[in-house]
Amino acid sequence: MREIIKDLRDQGCDTDGALARFLGDTEMYLDFLFKFTKEPAFDMLLESLEKKDYQEAFNAAHTLKGSAAALGLTPLYESVCKVVEDLRGLRDLDSLQEDYDEMRSAQQDFLKIMGGTD
């Protein structure tokens, strides 16, 4: 299990900051990480984008942003921030697909690390 934390840290995640938010409780932190692998907001974001329901997509992306930040998942957090900003007031829909693809790649990197222990 501690291998996950090392792998996340090697990927650029702020596991030390996240563990501090979890009061040093490694098991609880890992439990939340595993729960995040099944976060429904990932699917809601995709479905909302496909339907061009940008308000719902914004809400889903904003949920992911907060969770990724709390868990110290820096690469995922940084990429989802771009999606949030693209959707905020529909500022930059031209960049949305590229930023979404970057977020999905960061999500896949996270899932690969987490899947290594199932």
Solvent accessible surface area in square Angstrom, and as a share of the most:
residue,aa,sasa,rsa
1,M,117,0.52
2,R,168,0.61
3,E,110,0.49
4,I,2,0.01
5,I,10,0.05
6,K,107,0.45
7,D,48,0.25
8,L,0,0.00
9,R,107,0.39
10,D,100,0.52
11,Q,54,0.24
12,G,45,0.43
13,C,9,0.06
14,D,68,0.35
15,T,1,0.01
16,D,94,0.48
17,G,19,0.18
18,A,0,0.00
19,L,30,0.15
20,A,68,0.53
21,R,128,0.47
22,F,24,0.10
23,L,163,0.81
24,G,53,0.51
25,D,61,0.32
26,T,17,0.10
27,E,113,0.51
28,M,77,0.34
29,Y,0,0.00
30,L,3,0.01
31,D,65,0.34
32,F,91,0.38
33,L,0,0.00
34,F,50,0.21
35,K,122,0.52
36,F,8,0.03
37,T,29,0.17
38,K,167,0.71
39,E,39,0.17
40,P,84,0.53
41,A,0,0.00
42,F,6,0.03
43,D,85,0.44
44,M,80,0.36
45,L,0,0.00
46,L,63,0.31
47,E,91,0.41
48,S,4,0.03
49,L,28,0.14
50,E,122,0.55
51,K,149,0.63
52,K,144,0.61
53,D,61,0.32
54,Y,49,0.18
55,Q,118,0.53
56,E,67,0.30
57,A,0,0.00
58,F,36,0.15
59,N,65,0.33
60,A,2,0.01
61,A,0,0.00
62,H,87,0.39
63,T,64,0.37
64,L,1,0.00
65,K,43,0.18
66,G,42,0.40
67,S,32,0.20
68,A,0,0.00
69,A,42,0.33
70,A,48,0.37
71,L,9,0.05
72,G,4,0.03
73,L,2,0.01
74,T,41,0.24
75,P,40,0.25
76,L,3,0.02
77,Y,70,0.26
78,E,97,0.44
79,S,2,0.01
80,V,0,0.00
81,C,28,0.17
82,K,89,0.38
83,V,0,0.00
84,V,0,0.00
85,E,70,0.31
86,D,9,0.04
87,L,5,0.03
88,R,77,0.28
89,G,72,0.69
90,L,89,0.44
91,R,160,0.58
92,D,56,0.29
93,L,71,0.35
94,D,144,0.74
95,S,35,0.23
96,L,15,0.07
97,Q,112,0.50
98,E,129,0.58
99,D,16,0.08
100,Y,15,0.06
101,D,73,0.38
102,E,71,0.32
103,M,1,0.00
104,R,76,0.28
105,S,61,0.40
106,A,14,0.11
107,Q,10,0.04
108,Q,85,0.38
109,D,59,0.30
110,F,3,0.01
111,L,50,0.25
112,K,151,0.64
113,I,30,0.15
114,M,3,0.01
115,G,40,0.38
116,G,67,0.65
117,T,59,0.34
118,D,150,0.78
